[in-house]
């Protein structure tokens, strides 16, 4: 079971600023596991030279977080006939809708899709507008199935200010109101987590790690760099 933020405050120096809003956050790498190994490789500038491995590690962490989230979903008992006898099994009641932000979210999204292999997908193009005094986010493409009464998992590997995730979620609500919302990231800043928890209080948040802070350009420190560029090459 993932560790709630409230029991791992040492991993999030700013979390105490909003203890009530931050209570529904799970930190997967708060305790040692293979997830820590994958995260360490993602951060390592020498390992990052291998874009295939970078994408695979994002995918692996997506799989791990998908597994953790799966413990919070609904299941239905079903009678199963094996070659030798009849038994019962628990089947997922309905597969969640998986949403991600292009393009950095694609490998992370694939990890969730590997586990929730019957899930429909939603995609959003959201990006920062650079060169402005404040971080602005533009959402200019959105494709999604109906979200009404469905479980929604919104995945984006880097949760910096949280503005793109909040704007993405709000834009998606034109497709209906989900009954359960999970937001997943690999690395998050304390400031971004507090913002998302405050603006989307109905969501449960899942992160591999919470980093120290945002710098003056609103990039996560120590972070890992630009996940999209590291996955698919530099952009103009």
Secondary structure as UniProt FT lines:
FT   STRAND          3..4
FT   HELIX           5..7
FT   HELIX           9..11
FT   TURN            13..14
FT   HELIX           15..18
FT   TURN            19..24
FT   STRAND          25..27
FT   HELIX           28..30
FT   HELIX           34..43
FT   TURN            45..46
FT   HELIX           47..49
FT   HELIX           51..70
FT   TURN            71..72
FT   STRAND          75..81
FT   STRAND          86..92
FT   STRAND          97..102
FT   TURN            103..104
FT   HELIX           105..115
FT   TURN            117..118
FT   STRAND          121..129
FT   TURN            130..131
FT   STRAND          136..143
FT   TURN            148..149
FT   STRAND          151..155
FT   STRAND          158..159
FT   HELIX           163..172
FT   HELIX           173..175
FT   STRAND          180..188
FT   HELIX           190..199
FT   TURN            201..202
FT   STRAND          203..210
FT   STRAND          213..214
FT   TURN            216..217
FT   STRAND          220..221
FT   HELIX           227..232
//
